[in-house]
Amino acid sequence: MLSTEIPPEICAMSFTRGYGCNGVMCPPGTYNELGRQTTKNNACRSCPDLASTQYYGSLQCGMNSQKEILTTFYSELNGANWNDNDGWDDVGASVCDYSGINCASGTDSVEGIVLENNNLVGTVPTDIFKLPDLMEIKLKGNDITFKYDGIEDAGNLVRLHLSDTGLTSIDGISKAQTLKYLHLTSNNLERIPDELYDLVNLEDLYLNYNGIQGTLSTRIGKLTNLKSLFLFHNKLSGEIPTQVGYLKNIETFALAENHMSGTIPTELTSLTKLSILALQREGGESAPGVGGPLEVKTAGEIGAGFSGSIPAFDKVPNLREVYLGANSLSGTIPRDFLSGIQDKSVTIKMDLSQNNLVGTVPESLAAFDSLKLYLSDNKIKALPESLCDQSNWMGGEVASNGCDAIMCPPGTYNEYGRQANDQTPCETCPYTYTAEFYGSIECIPSNTGDYSEREILRLFYQSTG
């Protein structure tokens, strides 16, 4: 790569065909398909950004500077010790032959840097933002420092994946106005800066498993193009702002495992494109997973999380999964629950376990062909027999185990609150113990007065085996 001037005596030689130094190589800041002028019709053309070609003989704008930028990138990020560095230390290789580098179709222009879990160590040089066609940066799972100075120069950047890189700040991110997909899961972020909400083109935002504190800003309503919002397992508190009603394109809204409270706003349950709503375990993390065995709530979990009544979800035709378990929701399940879903043949998954729901399970749910309905550990008094005939419910378990596959009947219990499979039958409560409601995960002492000697011995035997 020549960066110094061409000697005049060479420019005067006959092979230049009278075009002087341009007949040898196009000068910096210019280019053509041959890298030099050979006829009057293929003159060296100026690049829009004169600084984008720093060397003589460029075939395209930015080509030589691309190699220089990536050479610095390799050097600054411990390239010699990467898990995969094929091509990077080959001075004759095209940048498109470097492992982890994707080029735009039919060109030698860098479009993507994809080097996830590759043992990159160090500070990412901000010169990568000068790559003219850069659309994606994926550096997940590396020990790097990432700064946003100059990110506005990456005018085509739509995808930035920096999960599990130890990030502590995203200050400056607002300059990346073209971003659509931002993945920052499993980092050390403690706050969401207001400037994040200026990224109005965002479609996917992943901020799971950080340490984000505070409340969810009312500015969330600015992200009207958002399709997926993931804020699992942080330290967010307060109520969901009503401005979520502006997220007309949202399909997945996931704020589970935080410390949220208040009621579920009607604005959220009126979003017609919503498919997945995950707000479970705002009152704690006693449940290891949806549909798995349950643990009795601790004193700190009782009364925590979302409260108020269960929304009917009668205006959400695309809803497929709702997770509201381990909160403090109360009242009955609405008669028109899930009535907004027109296609009753699709599989629907609903987790309402470990709340304070009372009354009867709506018989109208029998309209659904395939429903996974988790209701254990509430205060439900009745389960219509018609629901126990739904052979495809609970993954087909209702066909084998009837009503027990939905909830254990009163007087019985197990750690699931239902018969999850053939190995987990609902068990009868021990003598002098009772389970008043459907879906119990424990039995409590019944009010039978003083125990007789026989009863005491029986209880002693049961507790000691």
C-alpha positions, -999 to +999 in steps of 0.1 A: +000+000+000+018+031-012+011+063+007+040+085-005+041+104-038+050+087-070+084+098-084+079+122-113+102+102-136+078+072-133+048+094-141+065+105-173+071+070-186+053+057-218+031+031-201+011+060-184-003+068-219-001+105-213-021+104-181+009+111-158+008+099-123-028+089-126-017+065-153+004+048-126-021+048-097-051+069-088-040+093-060-053+092-024-089+104-022-098+090-057-104+056-072-116+037-103-121+000-112-084-005-122-068+017-096-052+038-124-063+057-155-058+039-189-083+058-211-100+091-211-132+073-201-119+058-169-105+087-151-098+085-114-129+096-096-131+115-064-145+097-033-173+114-014-152+113+017-117+122+005-102+107+037-117+073+030-089+063+007-055+071+021-034+052-004-026+053-041-043+028-065-077+024-048-103+003-065-131+015-043-135+043-018-125+031+016-109-002+006-074+005+018-084+022+050-106-008+057-076-031+059-058-005+081-088-002+104-090-040+108-053-043+113-056-019+142-086-038+155-067-071+154-037-056+172-056-038+199-078-068+208-051-094+213-057-109+178-028-134+180-046-152+209-081-153+194-098-186+192-102-181+155-080-156+136-078-172+102-066-147+075-061-118+099-023-120+098-020-127+061-009-094+046-020-105+011-055-117+021-086-097+012-104-084+043-134-106+032-113-136+039-107-127+075-126-150+099-156-132+113-157-106+086-187-104+063-186-084+031-214-068+011-225-090-018-203-086-048-179-062-031-148-061-009-165-038+015-169-048+052-206-052+062-203-072+094-179-080+122-190-112+139-165-124+165-186-137+193-169-158+221-135-154+204-112-143+233-110-107+222-094-087+250-090-049+252-106-017+240-124-018+207-109+009+184-136+034+174-121+036+139-144+006+131-172+031+128-155+045+097-161+013+078-185+028+052-209-002+048-208-016+083-242-029+093-235-053+122-211-056+151-214-089+171-188-092+199-208-111+225-188-131+251-155-112+249-136-093+276-137-059+259-143-022+266-166-006+241-170+032+236-194+050+214-173+080+202-178+084+165-205+058+163-226+083+143-202+078+114-215+042+110-245+054+091-256+019+081-252+002+115-284-016+124-273-044+147-251-042+178-246-072+200-225-067+231-240-092+256-217-107+282-188-082+276-187-066+311-203-033+299-209-008+327-222+021+306-239+029+273-235+066+275-233+080+240-255+053+225-280+079+212-256+088+184-263+054+168-296+066+153-298+038+127-298+010+153-326-015+151-313-044+171-295-038+204-284-068+226-268-059+259-278-090+281-256-102+310-236-071+316-231-048+346-254-019+336-271-002+366-293+023+348-310+030+315-298+064+304-326+087+290-307+089+257-315+053+250-351+062+243-339+085+215-331+054+194-365+056+178-357+030+151-351+002+176-371-030+170-353-054+195-339-043+228-323-069+251-312-058+286-317-091+305-296-100+335-280-067+343-283-048+376-306-021+363-323-001+391-349+026+392-382+027+374-392+022+338-392+056+322-423+071+307-400+078+277-404+042+268-434+054+247-410+070+222-399+036+209-429+031+187-411+007+163-402-017+192-412-053+186-393-070+215-384-056+249-365-079+272-357-066+308-356-100+326-339-103+360-329-067+369-337-045+399-365-024+384-392-012+407-424+008+406-453+006+381-454+000+344-460+034+329-491+039+308-470+052+280-464+016+270-497+020+252-477+038+224-458+006+216-482-004+189-457-028+172-447-047+204-449-085+202-428-095+232-429-075+265-408-092+292-401-076+326-401-107+347-380-112+378-377-076+389-394-058+418-423-042+399-456-035+416-490-018+410-516-030+386-512-042+351-522-011+329-550-015+305-528+002+279-505-028+279-534-053+275-548-034+245-518-038+222-531-058+193-497-072+181-487-085+216-478-122+215-458-128+247-462-110+280-438-120+308-443-104+342-438-134+364-420-136+397-421-099+405-427-111+441-396-133+442-380-162+425-394-192+444-405-209+412-376-225+393-395-224+360-429-221+344-447-254+349-421-268+373-424-276+409-433-248+432-421-237+466-442-220+493-438-182+492-416-167+518-428-139+541-411-113+519-428-126+488-463-126+502-481-094+490-452-084+466-453-080+429-483-069+408-516-066+425-552-060+414-573-080+391-564-103+362-569-085+328-593-102+305-569-099+275-601-095+254-584-071+229-553-090+221-559-113+191-523-125+187-517-134+223-500-168+227-481-168+260-488-149+293-466-153+324-480-137+356-470-163+382-457-155+417-474-121+420-502-109+442-531-107+417-565-112+432-602-116+424-617-140+399-606-149+364-628-129+341-656-147+322-643-133+290-607-142+297-587-146+264-618-139+243-598-116+221-580-146+206-599-156+175-580-187+165-589-212+192-568-240+176-534-225+184-515-236+215-519-210+243-497-210+275-509-191+306-491-190+339-513-176+367-499-197+395-490-185+430-514-155+431-545-149+452-571-158+426-605-171+439-637-185+425-642-207+395-621-213+364-642-199+335-660-227+315-656-205+284-619-216+282-632-250+268-633-232+234-595-236+232-582-268+217-547-267+232-542-248+265-514-250+291-530-233+321-510-232+353-532-222+382-516-239+412-513-223+446-542-199+444-576-200+462-597-215+435-628-234+446-642-249+415-630-265+382-657-272+356-659-308+345-660-297+308-624-285+311-613-320+321-624-334+288-599-313+268-576-341+258-550-318+242-547-295+273-515-294+294-495-310+267-518-339+264-517-348+301-555-341+306-562-371+283-543-394+307-551-378+341-582-357+337-588-328+360-558-337+381-536-326+352-549-291+356-551-289+394-550-313+423-585-314+439-592-302+474-578-326+500-548-335+479-515-318+470-481-322+455-452-299+447-466-290+413-502-285+425-512-308+397-504-341+382-476-331+358-470-367+346-476-403+356-448-401+383-463-371+401-499-381+413-518-358+436-514-372+471-540-372+498-532-349+527-520-366+559-544-373+587-555-341+605-542-320+576-562-305+548-560-286+515-590-264+510-584-253+474-577-267+440-540-267+431-525-269+466-488-274+469-490-282+507-514-293+533-521-273+564-533-285+598-570-288+600-590-273+628-599-305+646-590-296+681-565-314+702-549-345+687-554-379+703-524-401+712-531-422+682-530-391+659-498-379+675-481-412+670-494-413+634-480-378+627-447-388+643-444-418+621-452-399+590-426-372+598-398-397+606-405-423+580 
